Amino acid sequence: MGFFGSLGKVLSGKPVFEPKQSQGELKPAELAALQANQTDTALGPVAQQNQTSTRRTPPVVRVGRVENQVSGGRLDVYADIRNESAEPIFLDRILLLGVVRQLDAQLQPGQTQQFVVYSGQLFANEPRGYAEVQYRTAADGDYFSDRHEIRSRQEGANGYYITECLLRGPVKDV
């Protein structure tokens, strides 16, 4: 069948390709079992294992309370980081406004710990962007990252402070 024959079938609402009839008709239950078996063998054991591992819920880490301490022209930003997943995780690093801070800490499920996430000069301009927390599961070492939107406010003539970091999903499997 040529291009125009296919086009004519599409315009008339008929299927372009029709399945060939086999000599022995299968019952619906047999057909479903055969199709399930074909997809299982086509995927193979490694793909099946990866398929089940991608279905699980990724662990979530959330940046909570943020504190700013000013000393002269220097600003230290402290943030509480909480493990909201059901498994222990290992915090690797946080990227905040172009600065990478190594966290190197393990958090149990539901545990919160305070970290220095930024130490440097006061912000002369309003900081915008995202903080990215990178972490891995303690059990299998699978890496994840999540992004938190930076919110700030101006504090007089001193400059800008970071007031909060809001989780903006989704959590990425790195």
Phi and psi in degrees as a GROMACS rama.xvg file:
@    title "Ramachandran Plot"
@    xaxis  label "Phi"
@    yaxis  label "Psi"
@TYPE xy
-90.3909  -175.694  GLY-2
-62.1976  -45.7139  PHE-3
-69.0476  -32.9695  PHE-4
-64.3347  -42.5149  GLY-5
-65.566  -41.8858  SER-6
-62.4532  -40.4669  LEU-7
-63.1609  -39.1139  GLY-8
-66.6977  -40.5463  LYS-9
-63.4109  -43.8894  VAL-10
-67.4781  -29.7787  LEU-11
-87.6895  -3.43296  SER-12
86.332  12.7136  GLY-13
-94.9562  153.646  LYS-14
-68.4956  141.991  PRO-15
-71.0201  -45.0755  VAL-16
-114.085  132.408  PHE-17
-110.696  135.663  GLU-18
-64.457  143.713  PRO-19
-77.0283  142.327  LYS-20
-81.1172  132.336  GLN-21
-90.5846  164.21  SER-22
-67.2819  -39.5558  GLN-23
-106.81  123.124  GLY-24
-78.9543  138.839  GLU-25
-99.257  146.05  LEU-26
-72.2266  155.254  LYS-27
-55.5513  -39.0417  PRO-28
-66.1902  -40.8135  ALA-29
-66.4902  -39.5085  GLU-30
-63.8727  -42.7446  LEU-31
-64.5978  -41.3997  ALA-32
-64.7289  -40.3527  ALA-33
-65.07  -43.6148  LEU-34
-65.1691  -41.3651  GLN-35
-63.2839  -40.4761  ALA-36
-66.0112  -39.6078  ASN-37
-65.1844  -42.5043  GLN-38
-69.4699  -35.4556  THR-39
-65.6975  -43.7424  ASP-40
-74.087  -29.5419  THR-41
-69.9559  -34.5781  ALA-42
-73.6729  -38.0749  LEU-43
82.2404  164.651  GLY-44
-67.5709  -35.6762  PRO-45
-67.6605  -44.5976  VAL-46
-66.3226  -36.4991  ALA-47
-64.5783  -40.0288  GLN-48
-65.9805  -43.4282  GLN-49
-63.7482  -36.107  ASN-50
-64.9018  -39.7034  GLN-51
-73.4968  -32.3259  THR-52
-72.9794  -27.8363  SER-53
-78.9637  -15.2158  THR-54
-78.3966  -20.8469  ARG-55
-70.4427  159.277  ARG-56
-78.6968  128.009  THR-57
-70.0101  148.773  PRO-58
-67.7493  144.831  PRO-59
-113.998  131.934  VAL-60
-119.508  132.894  VAL-61
-124.899  135.012  ARG-62
-84.8818  123.947  VAL-63
-101.248  -125.392  GLY-64
-57.1541  137.754  ARG-65
-120.157  131.335  VAL-66
-121.545  142.692  GLU-67
-117.751  133.955  ASN-68
-124.833  124.333  GLN-69
-107.928  133.125  VAL-70
-136.424  101.726  SER-71
67.7306  -123.84  GLY-72
-99.1685  11.5524  GLY-73
-104.156  141.635  ARG-74
-122.696  128.878  LEU-75
-114.525  126.497  ASP-76
-110.877  123.225  VAL-77
-108.771  140.007  TYR-78
-138.111  142.813  ALA-79
-86.0949  128.282  ASP-80
-116.055  128.873  ILE-81
-118.988  135.909  ARG-82
-87.4946  109.356  ASN-83
-99.171  12.6915  GLU-84
-95.4307  176.098  SER-85
-95.0212  8.04996  ALA-86
-135.278  155.546  GLU-87
-65.7808  143.99  PRO-88
-130.11  158.823  ILE-89
-114.108  115.589  PHE-90
-75.967  126.602  LEU-91
-95.4309  -62.2417  ASP-92
-156.948  166.633  ARG-93
-130.586  135.904  ILE-94
-108.327  117.615  LEU-95
-134.464  112.718  LEU-96
53.9629  44.3223  LEU-97
82.217  1.53414  GLY-98
-109.635  129.005  VAL-99
-101.436  126.742  VAL-100
-119.035  125.835  ARG-101
-77.3349  128.047  GLN-102
-97.9937  -44.8999  LEU-103
44.325  61.6984  ASP-104
-143.863  148.129  ALA-105
-102.456  135.358  GLN-106
-119.565  131.26  LEU-107
-78.8062  164.093  GLN-108
-55.1201  128.652  PRO-109
80.8206  -4.84816  GLY-110
-79.6401  143.43  GLN-111
-122.499  140.749  THR-112
-141.016  145.735  GLN-113
-93.8831  137.97  GLN-114
-133.146  153.154  PHE-115
-81.7541  118.438  VAL-116
-105.73  -15.6137  VAL-117
-152.952  138.406  TYR-118
-146.269  114.741  SER-119
178.907  -158.106  GLY-120
-71.8941  156.892  GLN-121
-60.1799  152.296  LEU-122
-82.6874  114.733  PHE-123
-75.1366  -33.6106  ALA-124
-111.458  158.791  ASN-125
-63.1074  121.427  GLU-126
-71.6631  132.259  PRO-127
-130.907  156.447  ARG-128
122.918  -149.108  GLY-129
-134.111  150.196  TYR-130
-101.928  133.654  ALA-131
-114.751  121.052  GLU-132
-98.7283  126.641  VAL-133
-112.713  132.299  GLN-134
-152.785  168.791  TYR-135
-138.713  158.36  ARG-136
-75.8781  142.637  THR-137
-71.7222  -30.4033  ALA-138
-71.6889  -53.1297  ALA-139
-117.508  -2.77458  ASP-140
75.1202  17.8136  GLY-141
-73.0814  127.122  ASP-142
-88.4595  143.462  TYR-143
-138.27  161.361  PHE-144
-146.579  147.026  SER-145
-136.738  152.499  ASP-146
-109.316  139.673  ARG-147
-123.068  125.827  HIS-148
-72.3856  132.979  GLU-149
-86.4417  129.225  ILE-150
-115.784  142.535  ARG-151
-145.462  170.653  SER-152
-149.308  157.786  ARG-153
-86.6853  136.599  GLN-154
-114.42  84.4646  GLU-155
59.6245  -139.828  GLY-156
-87.7552  -3.89144  ALA-157
-68.6566  -31.2409  ASN-158
128.104  -155.162  GLY-159
-107.842  145.052  TYR-160
-116.267  150.35  TYR-161
-83.4802  125.117  ILE-162
-98.9627  -34.0531  THR-163
-162.064  161.897  GLU-164
-128.307  115.359  CYS-165
-100.339  128.102  LEU-166
-64.0978  124.599  LEU-167
-123.603  103.507  ARG-168
-69.4349  -175.453  GLY-169
-86.714  164.703  PRO-170
-71.782  130.621  VAL-171
-97.9072  135.45  LYS-172
-88.1763  111.468  ASP-173
